């Protein structure tokens, strides 16, 4: 999984720290090693910005990478 995070830092639209690709709560849960329900319940507490696509919750990859960088260097 670390390879995915490192790749996200280097790939994507010339945006430092990841791309604008939208991730599902399940994908974010995999990156953070928590359950999907935890992501849905705690993303506001963690300060992670979410995007609504219709009724669906999505997260920008670059926001997740920035969160991980700020918490875990």
N, CA, C and O atoms as CSV, one atom per row, in Angstrom:
chain,resi,resn,atom,element,x,y,z
A,1,UNK,N,N,0.813,-1.191,0.000
A,1,UNK,CA,C,0.000,0.000,0.000
A,1,UNK,C,C,0.862,1.263,0.000
A,1,UNK,O,O,0.466,2.273,-0.581
A,2,UNK,N,N,2.038,1.225,0.644
A,2,UNK,CA,C,2.910,2.394,0.647
A,2,UNK,C,C,3.320,2.784,-0.760
A,2,UNK,O,O,3.508,3.967,-1.044
A,3,UNK,N,N,3.462,1.805,-1.646
A,3,UNK,CA,C,3.835,2.103,-3.023
A,3,UNK,C,C,2.766,2.982,-3.662
A,3,UNK,O,O,3.093,3.915,-4.395
A,4,UNK,N,N,1.481,2.694,-3.391
A,4,UNK,CA,C,0.392,3.495,-3.924
A,4,UNK,C,C,0.477,4.933,-3.440
A,4,UNK,O,O,0.254,5.862,-4.216
A,5,UNK,N,N,0.794,5.125,-2.178
A,5,UNK,CA,C,0.871,6.468,-1.616
A,5,UNK,C,C,2.047,7.222,-2.214
A,5,UNK,O,O,1.915,8.396,-2.561
A,6,UNK,N,N,3.184,6.570,-2.340
A,6,UNK,CA,C,4.353,7.207,-2.947
A,6,UNK,C,C,4.059,7.557,-4.394
A,6,UNK,O,O,4.414,8.643,-4.852
A,7,UNK,N,N,3.417,6.654,-5.119
A,7,UNK,CA,C,3.068,6.921,-6.515
A,7,UNK,C,C,2.105,8.097,-6.603
A,7,UNK,O,O,2.206,8.907,-7.525
A,8,UNK,N,N,1.185,8.204,-5.672
A,8,UNK,CA,C,0.210,9.289,-5.689
A,8,UNK,C,C,0.893,10.645,-5.519
A,8,UNK,O,O,0.418,11.653,-6.041
A,9,UNK,N,N,1.995,10.667,-4.796
A,9,UNK,CA,C,2.715,11.923,-4.604
A,9,UNK,C,C,3.378,12.392,-5.893
A,9,UNK,O,O,3.581,13.589,-6.096
A,10,UNK,N,N,3.712,11.450,-6.756
A,10,UNK,CA,C,4.493,11.784,-7.936
A,10,UNK,C,C,3.686,11.847,-9.221
A,10,UNK,O,O,4.196,12.308,-10.242
A,11,UNK,N,N,2.453,11.399,-9.196
A,11,UNK,CA,C,1.644,11.308,-10.403
A,11,UNK,C,C,0.462,12.246,-10.273
A,11,UNK,O,O,-0.028,12.490,-9.171
A,12,UNK,N,N,0.006,12.769,-11.394
A,12,UNK,CA,C,-1.290,13.402,-11.373
A,12,UNK,C,C,-1.323,14.875,-11.653
A,12,UNK,O,O,-1.104,15.689,-10.756
A,13,UNK,N,N,-1.590,15.220,-12.862
A,13,UNK,CA,C,-1.960,16.569,-13.271
A,13,UNK,C,C,-0.982,17.653,-12.827
A,13,UNK,O,O,-1.362,18.823,-12.765
A,14,UNK,N,N,0.234,17.307,-12.526
A,14,UNK,CA,C,1.193,18.304,-12.100
A,14,UNK,C,C,0.900,18.904,-10.736
A,14,UNK,O,O,1.497,19.913,-10.360
A,15,UNK,N,N,0.000,18.302,-10.003
A,15,UNK,CA,C,-0.361,18.802,-8.675
A,15,UNK,C,C,0.563,18.158,-7.655
A,15,UNK,O,O,0.593,16.932,-7.546
A,16,UNK,N,N,1.322,18.958,-6.902
A,16,UNK,CA,C,2.181,18.356,-5.888
A,16,UNK,C,C,1.343,17.623,-4.844
A,16,UNK,O,O,0.316,18.131,-4.394
A,17,UNK,N,N,1.783,16.436,-4.466
A,17,UNK,CA,C,1.106,15.714,-3.415
A,17,UNK,C,C,-0.058,14.864,-3.853
A,17,UNK,O,O,-0.852,14.447,-3.010
A,18,UNK,N,N,-0.195,14.588,-5.131
A,18,UNK,CA,C,-1.268,13.709,-5.576
A,18,UNK,C,C,-2.111,14.335,-6.660
A,18,UNK,O,O,-1.875,15.466,-7.085
A,19,UNK,N,N,-3.085,13.588,-7.094
A,19,UNK,CA,C,-3.910,14.038,-8.204
A,19,UNK,C,C,-5.283,14.469,-7.707
A,19,UNK,O,O,-5.593,14.375,-6.519
A,20,UNK,N,N,-6.081,14.936,-8.629
A,20,UNK,CA,C,-7.453,15.307,-8.317
A,20,UNK,C,C,-8.397,14.121,-8.450
A,20,UNK,O,O,-9.614,14.289,-8.376
A,21,UNK,N,N,-7.852,12.922,-8.647
A,21,UNK,CA,C,-8.678,11.721,-8.782
A,21,UNK,C,C,-9.537,11.565,-7.537
A,21,UNK,O,O,-9.075,11.790,-6.418
A,22,UNK,N,N,-10.790,11.179,-7.741
A,22,UNK,CA,C,-11.705,11.001,-6.619
A,22,UNK,C,C,-11.653,9.562,-6.131
A,22,UNK,O,O,-11.700,8.620,-6.922
A,23,UNK,N,N,-11.557,9.411,-4.822
A,23,UNK,CA,C,-11.493,8.100,-4.190
A,23,UNK,C,C,-12.793,7.822,-3.452
A,23,UNK,O,O,-13.417,8.734,-2.909
A,24,UNK,N,N,-13.191,6.573,-3.434
A,24,UNK,CA,C,-14.365,6.160,-2.665
A,24,UNK,C,C,-13.986,6.037,-1.193
A,24,UNK,O,O,-12.804,5.934,-0.864
A,25,UNK,N,N,-14.970,6.047,-0.315
A,25,UNK,CA,C,-14.657,5.815,1.100
A,25,UNK,C,C,-13.952,4.476,1.327
A,25,UNK,O,O,-13.115,4.366,2.222
A,26,UNK,N,N,-14.277,3.466,0.533
A,26,UNK,CA,C,-13.613,2.166,0.671
A,26,UNK,C,C,-12.133,2.266,0.314
A,26,UNK,O,O,-11.296,1.664,0.985
A,27,UNK,N,N,-11.800,3.022,-0.740
A,27,UNK,CA,C,-10.390,3.199,-1.107
A,27,UNK,C,C,-9.636,3.970,-0.027
A,27,UNK,O,O,-8.506,3.620,0.315
A,28,UNK,N,N,-10.255,5.010,0.504
A,28,UNK,CA,C,-9.630,5.792,1.573
A,28,UNK,C,C,-9.429,4.911,2.802
A,28,UNK,O,O,-8.391,4.985,3.460
A,29,UNK,N,N,-10.412,4.085,3.107
A,29,UNK,CA,C,-10.302,3.166,4.249
A,29,UNK,C,C,-9.100,2.242,4.075
A,29,UNK,O,O,-8.388,1.961,5.039
A,30,UNK,N,N,-8.877,1.777,2.867
A,30,UNK,CA,C,-7.720,0.928,2.606
A,30,UNK,C,C,-6.415,1.664,2.838
A,30,UNK,O,O,-5.479,1.103,3.408
A,31,UNK,N,N,-6.343,2.916,2.403
A,31,UNK,CA,C,-5.130,3.713,2.601
A,31,UNK,C,C,-4.879,3.973,4.075
A,31,UNK,O,O,-3.738,3.918,4.536
A,32,UNK,N,N,-5.961,4.262,4.828
A,32,UNK,CA,C,-5.819,4.622,6.235
A,32,UNK,C,C,-5.855,3.415,7.173
A,32,UNK,O,O,-5.625,3.541,8.376
A,33,UNK,N,N,-6.145,2.254,6.604
A,33,UNK,CA,C,-6.215,1.008,7.375
A,33,UNK,C,C,-7.266,1.078,8.484
A,33,UNK,O,O,-7.028,0.677,9.624
A,34,UNK,N,N,-8.423,1.596,8.114
A,34,UNK,CA,C,-9.593,1.629,8.993
A,34,UNK,C,C,-10.784,1.129,8.184
A,34,UNK,O,O,-10.656,0.877,6.986
A,35,UNK,N,N,-11.927,0.985,8.820
A,35,UNK,CA,C,-13.109,0.519,8.090
A,35,UNK,C,C,-13.736,1.667,7.294
A,35,UNK,O,O,-13.500,2.843,7.573
A,36,UNK,N,N,-14.531,1.296,6.310
A,36,UNK,CA,C,-15.242,2.278,5.496
A,36,UNK,C,C,-16.201,3.102,6.367
A,36,UNK,O,O,-16.345,4.308,6.163
A,37,UNK,N,N,-16.845,2.459,7.322
A,37,UNK,CA,C,-17.765,3.155,8.234
A,37,UNK,C,C,-17.006,4.205,9.045
A,37,UNK,O,O,-17.513,5.305,9.263
A,38,UNK,N,N,-15.804,3.873,9.490
A,38,UNK,CA,C,-14.992,4.829,10.244
A,38,UNK,C,C,-14.674,6.050,9.393
A,38,UNK,O,O,-14.752,7.178,9.878
A,39,UNK,N,N,-14.318,5.839,8.135
A,39,UNK,CA,C,-14.034,6.963,7.236
A,39,UNK,C,C,-15.261,7.855,7.119
A,39,UNK,O,O,-15.155,9.076,7.232
A,40,UNK,N,N,-16.423,7.253,6.891
A,40,UNK,CA,C,-17.652,8.032,6.732
A,40,UNK,C,C,-18.018,8.803,7.991
A,40,UNK,O,O,-18.568,9.901,7.911
A,41,UNK,N,N,-17.717,8.237,9.144
A,41,UNK,CA,C,-18.077,8.885,10.405
A,41,UNK,C,C,-17.048,9.899,10.895
A,41,UNK,O,O,-17.407,10.832,11.614
A,42,UNK,N,N,-15.784,9.740,10.527
A,42,UNK,CA,C,-14.712,10.532,11.137
A,42,UNK,C,C,-14.024,11.534,10.211
A,42,UNK,O,O,-13.201,12.319,10.682
A,43,UNK,N,N,-14.332,11.536,8.907
A,43,UNK,CA,C,-13.564,12.396,7.996
A,43,UNK,C,C,-13.633,13.867,8.397
A,43,UNK,O,O,-12.652,14.590,8.224
A,44,UNK,N,N,-14.757,14.324,8.924
A,44,UNK,CA,C,-14.867,15.726,9.352
A,44,UNK,C,C,-13.962,15.994,10.558
A,44,UNK,O,O,-13.281,17.017,10.615
A,45,UNK,N,N,-13.963,15.073,11.510
A,45,UNK,CA,C,-13.119,15.195,12.698
A,45,UNK,C,C,-11.652,15.244,12.314
A,45,UNK,O,O,-10.870,15.992,12.901
A,46,UNK,N,N,-11.283,14.443,11.322
A,46,UNK,CA,C,-9.895,14.392,10.867
A,46,UNK,C,C,-9.512,15.601,10.020
A,46,UNK,O,O,-8.331,15.811,9.746
A,47,UNK,N,N,-10.492,16.398,9.602
A,47,UNK,CA,C,-10.210,17.575,8.789
A,47,UNK,C,C,-9.998,17.264,7.320
A,47,UNK,O,O,-9.340,18.025,6.610
A,48,UNK,N,N,-10.553,16.150,6.860
A,48,UNK,CA,C,-10.429,15.772,5.459
A,48,UNK,C,C,-11.651,16.302,4.711
A,48,UNK,O,O,-12.790,16.039,5.098
A,49,UNK,N,N,-11.405,17.041,3.648
A,49,UNK,CA,C,-12.497,17.605,2.857
A,49,UNK,C,C,-13.086,16.533,1.947
A,49,UNK,O,O,-12.354,15.786,1.298
A,50,UNK,N,N,-14.398,16.464,1.907
A,50,UNK,CA,C,-15.088,15.485,1.061
A,50,UNK,C,C,-15.832,16.205,-0.060
A,50,UNK,O,O,-16.193,17.375,0.062
A,51,UNK,N,N,-16.048,15.490,-1.135
A,51,UNK,CA,C,-16.827,15.979,-2.264
A,51,UNK,C,C,-18.077,15.131,-2.372
A,51,UNK,O,O,-18.013,13.912,-2.214
A,52,UNK,N,N,-19.198,15.747,-2.637
A,52,UNK,CA,C,-20.417,14.996,-2.873
A,52,UNK,C,C,-20.639,14.926,-4.380
A,52,UNK,O,O,-20.641,15.941,-5.076
A,53,UNK,N,N,-20.823,13.714,-4.858
A,53,UNK,CA,C,-21.152,13.487,-6.266
A,53,UNK,C,C,-22.548,12.873,-6.243
A,53,UNK,O,O,-22.707,11.664,-6.072
A,54,UNK,N,N,-23.555,13.725,-6.419
A,54,UNK,CA,C,-24.922,13.269,-6.191
A,54,UNK,C,C,-25.066,12.947,-4.716
A,54,UNK,O,O,-24.829,13.798,-3.860
A,55,UNK,N,N,-25.453,11.723,-4.426
A,55,UNK,CA,C,-25.565,11.271,-3.034
A,55,UNK,C,C,-24.281,10.628,-2.532
A,55,UNK,O,O,-24.167,10.308,-1.349
A,56,UNK,N,N,-23.320,10.438,-3.417
A,56,UNK,CA,C,-22.109,9.681,-3.087
A,56,UNK,C,C,-21.035,10.575,-2.477
A,56,UNK,O,O,-20.890,11.739,-2.849
A,57,UNK,N,N,-20.301,10.019,-1.553
A,57,UNK,CA,C,-19.207,10.711,-0.882
A,57,UNK,C,C,-17.896,10.320,-1.560
A,57,UNK,O,O,-17.613,9.135,-1.735
A,58,UNK,N,N,-17.110,11.299,-1.933
A,58,UNK,CA,C,-15.816,11.051,-2.573
A,58,UNK,C,C,-14.767,11.964,-1.962
A,58,UNK,O,O,-15.085,13.026,-1.426
A,59,UNK,N,N,-13.510,11.538,-2.047
A,59,UNK,CA,C,-12.384,12.284,-1.486
A,59,UNK,C,C,-11.336,12.478,-2.567
A,59,UNK,O,O,-11.054,11.556,-3.333
A,60,UNK,N,N,-10.750,13.679,-2.636
A,60,UNK,CA,C,-9.659,13.914,-3.586
A,60,UNK,C,C,-8.415,13.200,-3.089
A,60,UNK,O,O,-8.068,13.255,-1.910
A,61,UNK,N,N,-7.758,12.531,-4.018
A,61,UNK,CA,C,-6.532,11.803,-3.677
A,61,UNK,C,C,-5.514,12.731,-3.040
A,61,UNK,O,O,-4.864,12.364,-2.062
A,62,UNK,N,N,-5.372,13.926,-3.583
A,62,UNK,CA,C,-4.369,14.858,-3.044
A,62,UNK,C,C,-4.691,15.262,-1.607
A,62,UNK,O,O,-3.774,15.519,-0.827
A,63,UNK,N,N,-5.974,15.324,-1.238
A,63,UNK,CA,C,-6.340,15.649,0.142
A,63,UNK,C,C,-5.948,14.524,1.096
A,63,UNK,O,O,-5.514,14.776,2.219
A,64,UNK,N,N,-6.102,13.285,0.642
A,64,UNK,CA,C,-5.725,12.141,1.479
A,64,UNK,C,C,-4.203,12.085,1.635
A,64,UNK,O,O,-3.695,11.829,2.726
A,65,UNK,N,N,-3.486,12.324,0.546
A,65,UNK,CA,C,-2.019,12.339,0.609
A,65,UNK,C,C,-1.551,13.455,1.542
A,65,UNK,O,O,-0.635,13.251,2.340
A,66,UNK,N,N,-2.170,14.633,1.449
A,66,UNK,CA,C,-1.800,15.751,2.322
A,66,UNK,C,C,-2.083,15.406,3.788
A,66,UNK,O,O,-1.287,15.734,4.668
A,67,UNK,N,N,-3.209,14.749,4.048
A,67,UNK,CA,C,-3.541,14.325,5.407
A,67,UNK,C,C,-2.483,13.364,5.939
A,67,UNK,O,O,-1.998,13.521,7.060
A,68,UNK,N,N,-2.129,12.370,5.131
A,68,UNK,CA,C,-1.134,11.397,5.566
A,68,UNK,C,C,0.233,12.065,5.793
A,68,UNK,O,O,0.933,11.743,6.752
A,69,UNK,N,N,0.597,12.982,4.916
A,69,UNK,CA,C,1.870,13.704,5.088
A,69,UNK,C,C,1.875,14.527,6.371
A,69,UNK,O,O,2.873,14.561,7.091
A,70,UNK,N,N,0.752,15.192,6.653
A,70,UNK,CA,C,0.713,16.040,7.840
A,70,UNK,C,C,0.718,15.223,9.136
A,70,UNK,O,O,1.237,15.680,10.154
A,71,UNK,N,N,0.150,14.035,9.100
A,71,UNK,CA,C,0.066,13.197,10.310
A,71,UNK,C,C,1.260,12.287,10.488
A,71,UNK,O,O,1.721,12.065,11.608
A,72,UNK,N,N,1.766,11.755,9.376
A,72,UNK,CA,C,2.779,10.697,9.458
A,72,UNK,C,C,4.069,11.020,8.725
A,72,UNK,O,O,4.956,10.172,8.628
A,73,UNK,N,N,4.182,12.231,8.211
A,73,UNK,CA,C,5.397,12.708,7.573
A,73,UNK,C,C,5.783,11.947,6.411
A,73,UNK,O,O,6.796,12.251,5.781
